[in-house]
Amino acid sequence: MKKTIAMAALAVAVSFGAISCKKKVSDADLQTQATTVVTSNPNASVEVKEGVAHLSGTFADQQSKDAMIAKLKAISGVKDVMDMSTIAAAPTAAPVETASAVDPAVQKKVQDAVKDFPSVKVEVVNGQLTLTGNVSGLQARKIKESVDALKIGKYNNNLIVK
């Protein structure tokens, strides 16, 4: 019986010894493996400290970022991945210049109608034909009649009557 207990104790001691002697992977080895994984994204980098991979940099989208984190976690010896990376902002589209909503021929007709009034300007403002300038009451009435006769539809009459 003493031999059996002694043998069991020896077996337990050998098992604990084998478990505690399990080879630990060094941070340098993990760093090499992690760097190899991260090289697929030139805007990202990784640093391994105490078995934890610290991921930083910029990724094009969430999917590529998640895939990189999964690859790092799959490295044997990496305990965890600290994500300090960002996702690049989507490029903004250049503003599209829109053509004037006013037909140039209509604008020319209105300019011809007010050519006798040099203080009056015909412009397109926010997509609408706009009349501006300083005129007398009589001139304002004549301009309105002339422009209305063209039947151009809606326009902004911003004339200042003096």
For each residue, the residues with C-beta under 8 A, 3 or more apart:
1: 4 5
2: 5 6
3: 6 7
4: 1 7 8
5: 1 2 8 9
6: 2 3 9 10
7: 3 4 10 11
8: 4 5 11 12
9: 5 6 12 13
10: 6 7 13 14
11: 7 8 14 15
12: 8 9 15 16
13: 9 10 16 17
14: 10 11 17 18
15: 11 12 18 19
16: 12 13 19 20
17: 13 14 20 21
18: 14 15 21 22
19: 15 16 22
20: 16 17
21: 17 18
22: 18 19
23:
24: 77
25: 29 30 51 76 77
26: 29 30
27: 30 31 48 49 50 51
28: 31 32
29: 25 26 32 33 77
30: 25 26 27 33 34 48 51 53 75 77 78
31: 27 28 34 35 46 47 48
32: 28 29 35 36
33: 29 30 36 37 75
34: 30 31 37 38 46 48 53 72 75 78
35: 31 32 38 39 46
36: 32 33 39
37: 33 34 40 46 68 71 72 75
38: 34 35 41 44 45 46 55 57 68 72
39: 35 36 42
40: 37 68
41: 38 44 57 59 64 68
42: 39
43: 57 58 59 88
44: 38 41 55 56 57 58 59 68 85
45: 38 55 56 57
46: 31 34 35 37 38 53 54 55 56 72
47: 31 53 54 56
48: 27 30 31 34 51 52 53 54 78
49: 27 52 54
50: 27 79
51: 25 27 30 48 77 78 79 80
52: 48 49 78 79 80 81 82
53: 30 34 46 47 48 72 75 78 80 81 82
54: 46 47 48 49 81 82 84
55: 38 44 45 46 68 69 72 81 82 83 84 85
56: 44 45 46 47 84 85
57: 38 41 43 44 45 85 86
58: 43 44 85 86 87 88
59: 41 43 44 62 64 65 68 85 86 87 88
60: 64 87 88
61: 64 65 87
62: 59 65 66 87
63: 66 67
64: 41 59 60 61 67 68
65: 59 61 62 68 69 83 85 87
66: 62 63 69 70
67: 63 64 70 71
68: 37 38 40 41 44 55 59 64 65 71 72 85
69: 55 65 66 72 73 81 83
70: 66 67 73 74
71: 37 67 68 74 75
72: 34 37 38 46 53 55 68 69 75 78 81
73: 69 70 78 80 81
74: 70 71 78
75: 30 33 34 37 53 71 72 78
76: 25
77: 24 25 29 30 51
78: 30 34 48 51 52 53 72 73 74 75 81
79: 50 51 52
80: 51 52 53 73
81: 52 53 54 55 69 72 73 78
82: 52 53 54 55
83: 55 65 69
84: 54 55 56
85: 44 55 56 57 58 59 65 68
86: 57 58 59
87: 58 59 60 61 62 65
88: 43 58 59 60
89: 92
90:
91:
92: 89
93: 96
94:
95:
96: 93
97:
98: 101 127
99:
100: 104 107 124 127
101: 98 124 127 128
102: 106 107 124 127 128 129
103: 106 107
104: 100 107 108
105: 108 109
106: 102 103 109 110 129 150 152
107: 100 102 103 104 110 111 122 124 129
108: 104 105 111 112
109: 105 106 112 113 150 152
110: 106 107 113 114 122 129 131 147 150 152 155
111: 107 108 114 115 122
112: 108 109 115
113: 109 110 143 146 147 149 150
114: 110 111 117 120 122 131 143 146 147
115: 111 112
116:
117: 114 120 133 135 139 142 143
118:
119: 133 134 135
120: 114 117 131 132 133 135 143 159
121: 131 132 133
122: 107 110 111 114 129 130 131
123: 129 130 132
124: 100 101 102 107 127 128 129 130
125: 128 130 156
126:
127: 98 100 101 102 124
128: 101 102 124 125 154 155 156
129: 102 106 107 110 122 123 124 152 155 156
130: 122 123 124 125 155 156 158
131: 110 114 120 121 122 143 147 155 156 157 158 159
132: 120 121 123 158 159
133: 117 119 120 121 159 160
134: 119 159 160 162
135: 117 119 120 139 140 143 159 160 161 162
136: 139 140 161 162
137: 140 141 161
138: 141 142
139: 117 135 136 142 143
140: 135 136 137 143 144 159 161
141: 137 138 144 145
142: 117 138 139 145 146
143: 113 114 117 120 131 135 139 140 146 147 159
144: 140 141 147 148 157
145: 141 142 148 149
146: 113 114 142 143 149 150
147: 110 113 114 131 143 144 150 152 155 157
148: 144 145 151
149: 113 145 146
150: 106 109 110 113 146 147
151: 148
152: 106 109 110 129 147 155
153:
154: 128
155: 110 128 129 130 131 147 152
156: 125 128 129 130 131
157: 131 144 147
158: 130 131 132
159: 120 131 132 133 134 135 140 143
160: 133 134 135
161: 135 136 137 140
162: 134 135 136
